[in-house]
Amino acid sequence: MSLRRWARAVRWYLRELTGEAEYDRYCERHRRHHPQAPVPTRREYDTLRTLHREEHPQGRCC
Amino acid sequence: MPTSAMPESGREVPEKSRMSPKSLAIWIAVALVGAIGWAVLALSRGEEISAVWLVVAALGSYAIAYRFYSRFIARRVLQVDDTRATPAERLEDGVDFHPTDRRVLFGHHFAAIAGAGPLVGPVLAAQMGYLPGTVWIIVGVIFAGAVQDMIVLFLSMRRDGKSLGQMARDEIGRVGGAAALIGVFAIMIILLAVLAMVVVNALAESAWGTFSVTMTIPIALFMGFYLRYLRPGRVVETSFIGVALLLLAILGGGWIQDSSLAEYFVWSPETLVFCLVGYGFVASVLPVWMLLAPRDYLSTFMKVGTIALMAVGVVVAAPTLKAESVTEFASTGTGPVFAGSLFPFLFITIACGALSGFHALVSSGTTPKLIQKESQVRLIGYGSMLTESFVAVMALIAACVLEPGLYYAMNSPAALLGPTVESASEAVRNLGFTITPDQLTAAAKAVEEQTLVGRSGGAPTLAVGMAEIFAGVFGGAGMKAFWYHFAIMFEALFILTTVDAGTRVGRFMLQDMLGNVWKPIGRVTWKPGIWITSALVVGAWGYFLYAGVTDPLGGIKQLFPLFGIANQLLAAVALAVTTTLLIKHGKLRWAWVTGIPLAWDVAVTFTAGWQKVFSDNPAIGFFALRDKYAAAIDKGELLPGATNMDDMHTIVLNNTVDGVIMAIFLLLVLTVLINCAVVCVRAVRSPVPLPTTEAPYVESRIDAPEQSDEPLVGAKS
């Protein structure tokens, strides 16, 4: 693989791992299910996501 | 790299009766290499060997176990079925459930299970030499730890991601379920206290460490605001900024240490306890975006980065192991770091690196809701745990590259070592090892600490070992102090993240339990309820933390066994639930897969627990020690470890509490075990299979990644 492909692969992985890519997936899903409704902005989505995280704490191990 | 134990992908070759000659040759070679590693470990007597042999033995064994044993479990025992839709596919909602790439999920799952446990346990276990620890870390993970993680993950996945507690309640019964729930909560409190104590012991009286770890709070707050207001959602970018700031904070700590500001950051252990308790409370009631989420990103980045660095360091520097292969403490049980003989206390001390009950909670939490294909439980469940075990092997190596004299001077209780380098040197000599006072001073100076004497808890020892290894590869002796504080920071960050998240999880559990008694407290949006329950959780672990830190006999020595037994008891609950479920599913034939580790784990934990409660040896039994000190109080005498009568009373109180807690843990787990046994007998006798809560079969509509050969970047980015 060339260097560029590697860089893209690493970027893809980091975005997926940190959940940064979740927004893209959410938008795509939103357009599929509610084609008429406007897609939430990144900021709105983030507020929703934090709210969800607030109510679903995930434990870390020892 | 830790992942090199895994084949290129979790790909399953379609059913083939025989291996091709080429792969047969490769696997024979892998087996031989692993066997050579083991042979070198087994045959070396007296001479120092290279740490590389440990790595070779571990990786060779992992590769064989992953290729053959985990495949056997997946195909024969669990009968994974890739035509069956996983909950991620059936219930996809874009939030909790969505099919996630297996490599990404591996990262997620590993980040969630890896913590300070596998780093601290092996360091303490080095007291018995490197060989017993290594054998258990590797054998234990292959036959117990990784098996538990994988099967719990699978069973939870087949039940739409139910938690371990729910599975216990639904499939075993109300009594067992309730006991499991209370047990999990109580065990978590001890876990948080012991981990927080590791941080306190690492930061006490160290301006550099305290400054850099304190700085993680403003850094996390900055990241939180940056992510929320300036660049919403740009997590990767924010994390890189955070990591850069973190490295600056470590450098800044060195500068602070040498400046006149140093005195403001030299805190006593008691002060640190109050700071940690206050921090834990605030962090658990603040909105997650401010502190918890950004800290979690930082900690994940540091975790993965440092573990990778460590693997490179161990392989490149190839340090020699200075510790003996098996020390006399393994048989006499009189070691200064933790009391008791090899069986059962070695297994209790290593805990997380070989088998960790807590993983069952993660494996039945978020991960099962994200799996794309059933066969991936192998990579995600078994593979992640093998990686964690490899981290434990590296921690053991880091502890064993130190001179034994230094190791014991750092890890023995303060009561034994005395206040000065001279007294410590003398105490170490009495243990049968040598280190001069000058060497102790020089070792502390090399990492720019005031002293290394009595820095128990595992973290400082690991940090010195890591600094030794890293400095051999990157930067030489001049960088030793930086690497030492880097390692301290990395562990403290891990642990504080666990404390944040654990307090929050504990609060939800408590709200849930108390909500049954008094409705309003169960409401997750009612602020006073949140404050009360958070304060209760923080107060509970804060009590044990304070008791441990002020314990005249050394909190780590007193509380670490409690922590280890608690963790392994939780594993017993998880293994009992999985064994019962296998039997309920009509797989009595394969019940040994979890049954044997269960039997072993029960033997270990109940022997250890029994000794801790009933042993009449005061070095081991909590109540024996209590009686000894109580009798001395009656006579008005002071016993070793206590400097005044208050200390004597503290020792009596602490040992009473610890003994009672230990007994309660054993009773709770015994309840679960008996309930499981009853269900098993019923299942075996029943002419028709007992009902289970497994979700019915639905055909999958998505392709397994094995079928479409997409490259890494081929995924939408």
Interface residues (C-beta under 8 A of the other chain):
Chain A: R5 R8 A9 R11 W12 Y13 L14 R15 E16 L17 T18 G19 E20 A21 Y23 D24 R25 Y26 R29 R42 R43 Y45 D46 T50 H52 R53 E54 E55 H56 P57 Q58 G59 R60 C61 C62
Chain B: G94 V95 D96 H98 T100 D101 R103 V104 G107 H108 A111 A112 I113 A114 G115 A116 G117 M188 L191 L195 L227 R228 P232 G233 R234 V235 V236 S239 P287 V288 W289 A293 D296 Y297 T300 A351 C352 S356 F358 H359 L361 V362 G365 T366 T497 T498 A501 G502 R504 V505 R507 F508 V524 N567 L712 V713 A715 K716 S717
